[in-house]
Every structure is written in structure tokens, then in C-alpha cells.
Amino acid sequence: MSQTLCHQDDIEEGAALGFSHNDVQLFAVKRDGEIFVYENRCPHLDINLEWQENDFLDEDKVFIQCSTHGALFEVDSGRCISGPCAGDKLTAKAITIDSKGNINLGP
């Protein structure tokens, strides 16, 4: 059973938005109209990525960034390209977008 996180228009292009879902912290990033959802957990220290609410991206809004040690992750794959967890990945969540534009967890 899928569960709605938000409407796709709630996330601005090139921005991120955090969620709490069933005691799991998640965040979504919108890039080029596509939405990517990941668990809000750095693979290096197993901590939340942001230090300010909804602040998941680097200064240039190109990569997801861990605020604790600066690791950088690709938005489209979650792969760490820089930092102590290089080569690791964020945990991606499967989503669907329904006909009303709602982002739902699960297939």
C-alpha cells in the first residue's frame, strides 16, 4: 500500500524537502522535473544529512551534501563521489506519482 508524502509542486525545482514517515527520516530532491527520494541517513556515520531543516544540497545546489563531514552525493543515483564514504550510496526509496501529482512511497 502506497503512502503519500506530498504533492510534486510542494518541492521547488533544484530544492529538497524532508519528511518523517513511519519513524523513518526521508527527503526528496527535484532535479530537471524528476523527483528522487532517499533515506535521510549518511552511510558514513549513520546520522541525518542536514543541519538545518530541508538543507540537503551543497552551496551550488548540484549535489546532496552531508553537513557533518561534507560528503557529496549525486542527486540521481545517491552515489557518494567525495568524502569518507566515497563509493557508498544513499538508500533510495521507490516512489510513484499519481494522476493528481501526489508523490507516493512504493510502487
C-alpha positions in Angstrom: 0.0 0.0 0.0 1.5 3.3 -1.0 1.5 6.4 1.2 1.5 10.0 0.0 4.5 12.2 1.0 3.4 15.4 -0.6 2.4 16.9 -4.0 5.1 17.2 -6.6 4.6 21.0 -6.7 5.5 21.2 -2.9 9.1 20.7 -3.9 10.7 23.5 -5.9 12.9 22.7 -8.8 16.5 22.3 -7.6 15.5 22.1 -4.0 14.9 19.4 -1.3 12.2 18.7 1.2 12.5 16.4 4.3 9.8 14.1 5.7 9.2 11.8 8.6 7.4 8.6 7.6 6.7 5.7 10.0 9.6 6.9 12.2 12.0 6.9 9.2 13.5 10.2 8.1 13.4 10.8 4.3 14.0 13.6 1.9 13.1 14.3 -1.7 15.0 16.3 -4.3 13.6 17.7 -7.5 16.1 17.9 -10.4 15.0 18.7 -14.0 11.4 17.9 -13.1 12.3 14.4 -11.8 11.9 13.6 -8.1 14.4 11.4 -6.1 13.6 10.2 -2.6 16.3 8.9 -0.1 16.5 7.9 3.5 18.0 10.8 5.4 21.0 8.9 6.7 24.7 9.3 5.8 26.3 5.9 5.1 29.5 7.0 6.9 28.2 8.0 10.3 24.5 6.8 10.2 23.3 10.3 11.0 20.9 12.8 9.3 22.5 14.7 6.4 21.2 18.2 7.1 21.9 20.5 10.0 19.1 23.0 9.1 15.6 21.9 8.1 15.4 21.0 4.4 19.0 22.0 3.7 20.2 18.9 1.9 22.1 20.4 -1.1 25.6 21.9 -1.5 26.0 25.6 -2.0 25.7 25.4 -5.7 22.6 23.1 -5.5 24.3 20.4 -7.6 24.9 17.6 -5.1 23.4 16.3 -1.9 25.8 17.1 0.9 26.3 15.7 4.4 26.6 18.7 6.7 28.8 16.8 9.2 31.8 16.0 7.0 31.0 17.4 3.6 30.5 14.2 1.7 28.9 14.8 -1.7 26.3 12.5 -3.3 24.9 12.5 -6.9 21.2 13.5 -6.9 20.1 11.0 -9.5 21.9 7.9 -8.0 22.7 8.7 -4.4 26.3 7.6 -5.0 28.9 9.3 -2.8 31.5 10.9 -5.0 33.6 12.7 -2.4 34.3 12.3 1.3 34.9 9.4 3.7 32.0 7.3 2.3 33.1 7.6 -1.4 31.7 4.8 -3.4 28.8 4.1 -0.9 25.2 5.1 -1.7 22.3 6.7 0.0 19.3 4.4 0.4 16.8 5.2 -2.4 13.1 4.8 -1.9 10.8 3.7 -4.7 8.1 6.3 -5.5 5.2 6.8 -7.9 3.5 10.0 -8.9 -0.3 9.6 -9.3 -2.5 11.4 -11.8 -3.1 14.2 -9.3 0.6 14.8 -8.9 1.0 13.2 -5.4 4.3 11.6 -4.6 3.6 8.2 -3.1 6.1 5.8 -1.5 6.2 2.4 -3.0 5.3 1.0 -6.5 
